Amino acid sequence: MKTYVALLRGINVSGQKKIKMADLTEALEKLGLFSVTTYIQSGNVIFQSEQNDVQFLSDLISKGIQQRFGFDVPVLVITPETLATIYQKNPFFDRLNKEEIETKKMYFTLLSTPPDEELVKELRSGFNGEEEFVITKNVVYLYVTAGYGKTKLNNNFFEKKLKSVATTRNLKTVIKLLDLSGLNL
């Protein structure tokens, strides 16, 4: 059995795509996933599976949600080790250690596919706001000075600009998911 983290995009946001976590857990168990645990209502799931293909698991969960709840939900499945690497490579941690920035303003936008380098260059050259971001092959590390609710650098922005499905989590959620998956940093 291997442990995985599933990040569902856009459930229980502003009354849209409502799924109770107990119903989600039941649906995922019926798909053959084990030890299913959810964290808060925004689509964070820890589970175990004998399957080794994260894309297969992403598709399985997405199709299962479509069949059970009647709407499309993009799902990104990664290993806890991948999430730990993403966490550890956050380029804003240097400044956090020097108390120049606040943890509650740090976000991770995970991308389903690596963005085209030309799109990344175009986005960087056309942006001159107060917020800061660093784009890697699978993550946009984000620091939003006014808070995530007020920034234009949200999921929709990055999906549109980078042409990749994205889902965003704050630092606290990433740490909790690592803890729930058995990785203590």
C-alpha positions as CSV (number, residue, x, y, z in Angstrom):
1,M,0.0,0.0,0.0
2,K,1.2,3.4,-0.9
3,T,0.0,6.7,0.6
4,Y,-1.2,9.6,-1.7
5,V,-2.5,13.1,-1.4
6,A,-5.5,14.1,-3.6
7,L,-6.2,17.8,-4.2
8,L,-9.6,18.5,-5.6
9,R,-10.0,21.8,-7.4
10,G,-13.0,24.0,-6.7
11,I,-15.3,22.0,-4.4
12,N,-17.3,23.7,-1.7
13,V,-16.3,27.2,-2.9
14,S,-19.0,29.9,-2.7
15,G,-21.7,27.2,-2.5
16,Q,-20.6,25.6,-5.8
17,K,-19.9,21.9,-6.2
18,K,-20.9,21.0,-2.7
19,I,-19.7,17.7,-1.4
20,K,-19.9,16.6,2.3
21,M,-16.6,15.1,3.4
22,A,-18.4,12.0,4.7
23,D,-19.9,11.4,1.3
24,L,-16.6,12.0,-0.4
25,T,-14.9,9.5,1.9
26,E,-17.6,6.9,1.2
27,A,-17.4,7.5,-2.6
28,L,-13.6,7.1,-2.6
29,E,-13.7,4.0,-0.5
30,K,-16.2,2.5,-3.1
31,L,-13.6,3.2,-5.8
32,G,-11.2,0.9,-3.9
33,L,-9.2,3.4,-2.0
34,F,-8.2,2.7,1.6
35,S,-7.7,4.7,4.8
36,V,-9.4,7.7,3.3
37,T,-9.0,10.9,5.4
38,T,-10.2,14.4,4.5
39,Y,-8.9,17.7,5.8
40,I,-11.2,20.7,5.9
41,Q,-14.0,21.1,3.3
42,S,-11.9,22.3,0.3
43,G,-11.0,19.0,-1.2
44,N,-7.9,17.7,0.6
45,V,-7.7,13.9,0.8
46,I,-5.1,11.5,2.1
47,F,-5.6,7.9,1.1
48,Q,-3.8,4.6,0.4
49,S,-3.9,2.5,-2.8
50,E,-2.0,-0.5,-4.3
51,Q,-2.0,1.5,-7.6
52,N,1.3,3.2,-8.5
53,D,0.1,5.5,-11.3
54,V,-0.9,8.9,-10.0
55,Q,-2.5,9.9,-13.3
56,F,-4.7,6.8,-13.1
57,L,-5.7,7.7,-9.6
58,S,-6.4,11.3,-10.6
59,D,-8.7,10.1,-13.4
60,L,-10.3,7.4,-11.2
61,I,-11.2,10.0,-8.5
62,S,-12.4,12.6,-11.0
63,K,-14.6,10.1,-12.8
64,G,-15.9,8.7,-9.5
65,I,-16.9,12.2,-8.4
66,Q,-18.6,12.9,-11.8
67,Q,-20.6,9.6,-11.4
68,R,-21.5,10.1,-7.8
69,F,-22.1,13.8,-7.5
70,G,-22.8,14.9,-11.1
71,F,-20.1,17.5,-11.8
72,D,-16.6,17.6,-13.1
73,V,-13.8,18.2,-10.5
74,P,-10.2,18.3,-11.6
75,V,-8.1,16.2,-9.3
76,L,-4.3,16.2,-8.7
77,V,-2.9,13.2,-7.0
78,I,0.7,13.3,-5.7
79,T,2.8,11.4,-3.2
80,P,3.5,12.9,0.2
81,E,7.2,12.9,-0.8
82,T,6.4,15.0,-3.8
83,L,4.4,17.4,-1.6
84,A,7.3,17.5,0.9
85,T,9.7,18.4,-1.9
86,I,7.4,21.2,-3.1
87,Y,7.1,22.5,0.5
88,Q,10.9,22.4,1.0
89,K,11.7,24.2,-2.2
90,N,9.6,27.2,-1.4
91,P,11.8,30.2,-2.4
92,F,10.1,32.5,0.2
93,F,11.3,30.5,3.2
94,D,14.6,32.5,3.4
95,R,12.7,35.7,4.0
96,L,10.3,33.9,6.3
97,N,13.2,32.9,8.5
98,K,14.3,36.5,8.6
99,E,10.7,37.5,9.6
100,E,10.4,39.7,6.5
101,I,7.1,38.0,5.4
102,E,4.1,36.4,7.0
103,T,3.2,32.7,6.7
104,K,-0.5,33.3,6.2
105,K,0.3,35.0,2.9
106,M,2.2,32.1,1.4
107,Y,0.5,29.8,-1.1
108,F,1.3,26.9,-3.4
109,T,-0.5,26.7,-6.7
110,L,0.1,23.2,-8.0
111,L,-0.1,22.7,-11.8
112,S,-1.4,19.6,-13.5
113,T,1.0,20.0,-16.4
114,P,4.3,22.0,-16.8
115,P,3.6,25.4,-18.3
116,D,5.1,26.3,-21.7
117,E,8.3,28.4,-21.1
118,E,7.0,31.1,-23.5
119,L,3.9,31.5,-21.4
120,V,5.9,31.8,-18.3
121,K,8.2,34.5,-19.8
122,E,5.1,36.4,-21.1
123,L,3.5,36.3,-17.6
124,R,6.7,37.4,-15.9
125,S,7.3,40.3,-18.3
126,G,3.7,41.5,-18.1
127,F,3.5,41.6,-14.3
128,N,4.6,44.4,-12.0
129,G,2.3,44.1,-9.0
130,E,3.2,44.0,-5.3
131,E,2.5,40.2,-5.1
132,E,5.4,37.9,-5.8
133,F,5.5,34.6,-7.5
134,V,8.0,32.0,-8.6
135,I,7.0,29.5,-11.3
136,T,8.6,26.0,-11.5
137,K,7.7,23.1,-13.7
138,N,4.8,22.0,-11.4
139,V,4.2,24.8,-8.8
140,V,3.7,28.5,-8.6
141,Y,5.0,29.7,-5.2
142,L,3.0,32.7,-4.3
143,Y,3.3,35.5,-1.7
144,V,0.3,37.8,-1.6
145,T,0.8,40.9,0.4
146,A,-2.9,41.8,0.7
147,G,-4.1,38.2,1.2
148,Y,-5.4,35.6,-1.2
149,G,-8.9,36.9,-1.2
150,K,-7.8,40.2,-2.6
151,T,-5.3,39.1,-5.2
152,K,-5.8,38.7,-8.9
153,L,-3.1,36.0,-8.8
154,N,-5.6,33.2,-8.1
155,N,-6.3,29.8,-9.6
156,N,-8.2,31.2,-12.6
157,F,-5.5,33.7,-13.3
158,F,-2.7,31.1,-13.5
159,E,-4.9,28.6,-15.3
160,K,-5.7,31.1,-18.0
161,K,-2.1,32.5,-18.3
162,L,-0.3,29.2,-18.1
163,K,-2.9,27.0,-19.8
164,S,-2.7,24.3,-17.0
165,V,-5.3,23.2,-14.5
166,A,-4.2,24.4,-11.1
167,T,-5.3,24.1,-7.5
168,T,-4.0,26.3,-4.7
169,R,-3.3,25.5,-1.0
170,N,-2.0,27.8,1.8
171,L,1.1,26.9,3.8
172,K,-0.9,25.7,6.8
173,T,-2.9,23.2,4.7
174,V,0.3,21.9,3.0
175,I,1.9,21.3,6.4
176,K,-1.2,19.6,7.7
177,L,-1.4,17.3,4.7
178,L,2.2,16.3,5.2
179,D,1.4,15.6,8.8
180,L,-1.7,13.6,8.0
181,S,0.2,11.6,5.4
182,G,2.8,10.6,8.0
183,L,5.6,13.0,7.0
184,N,6.8,15.2,9.7
185,L,9.0,18.0,8.6
